[in-house]
Amino acid sequence: MRSKPPIEAHHEQLTQRTIKRAPKVLLHDHLDGGLRPATVIELAAESGYRDLPTTDAAELGEWFVATASSGSLEDYLKTFAHTCGLMQSRDALVRVAAECAEDLAEDGVVYAEVRYAPELFCEGGLDLDTVVQAVQDGFDQGSRRAAERGFGIRIGTLLCAMRQNARSMEIAELAIRYRDVGVVGFDIAGPEAGFPPTRNLDAFEYLRQNNAHFTIHAGEAFGLPSIWEAIQHCGAERLGHGVSIVDDIKVAADGSVQLGRLASYVRDRRVPLEMCPSSNVQTGAARSIAEHPIGLLARLRFRVTVNTDNRLMSGCTVSSEFATLIEEFGYDWADLRWFTVNAMKSAFIGFDERLELINNVIKPSYAEILGEPPYDG
Ligand SMILES: [Zn+2]
């Protein structure tokens, strides 16, 4: 009788290197928060930009992380003056988007939704349509280059309107105009306090009339009312961060848990939470990774996803973010698969495309890593 090799023999150690090889899905990543430090320096030299604190790539990378770690969302957002300042030409946008696609693909991300606010890139004279077309060209080029090196990635974009500006309707219309050529959804970003999502109700109304998808940054720097408005007034399908949903969950001394009505709604309706642990620690939305609500929310089986937010400002990748969570919460490969399938289910592309990635890419890979029988759908 032939004996089967023990299943354990197939188990891969969970290290950042092996995590990198496993397929991952990213739903919350900002284009202007993911530049390579070396590219920031080169773009500055090309355009005569003189405001960078240093021209050494390693030092600049550290400077971004340190400055973004000051503990408030407002200070964190100031670092974007440099990246946005350098993304004001067509060529710069193409390059940044192409490198973003390549970097994510090499990190093992098989599907990503990358977001940006087109209005931030119009200061050098570009119009909104040119911005969207340039970014799309960049993603196409980068995805092609990555595929040639054996890293397949599909990228959809989300167009953001800025909370403090009054252009959300215009950006929503832009998102609809490009919905069949790369744009898969809409979001609002920027300072949460003082700018409730309901200020943009007409844009959300318009998107819903057009059967379009949108997420809203909510519950990052502001509490439950922001989440409640985003879901119940605006109709957000997902929540950017959503950290403060824990304010509606009571954990008693004996460990028993009681969900309030909003937290119940979010869990019952499977509203995806686009959680970005490192970013949240930097802005003070969470005290540490160990105390980050993602631990409790994942344990309670909310639809939790793991994201980078801004790879440059947090000095992170999807793989490093997972490695950090594994260290703090002891997650295993099955947990990683759960987070990944959660994210894929929550993506804004069509059901058939999501299913294709889950059944043909994600599940077979994790079955192999876990030493399970070949996944046959
Ligand atoms: Zn964000």
Residues whose N, C-alpha, C, O or C-beta is under 5 A from the ligand:
A	BS01	ZN	D309
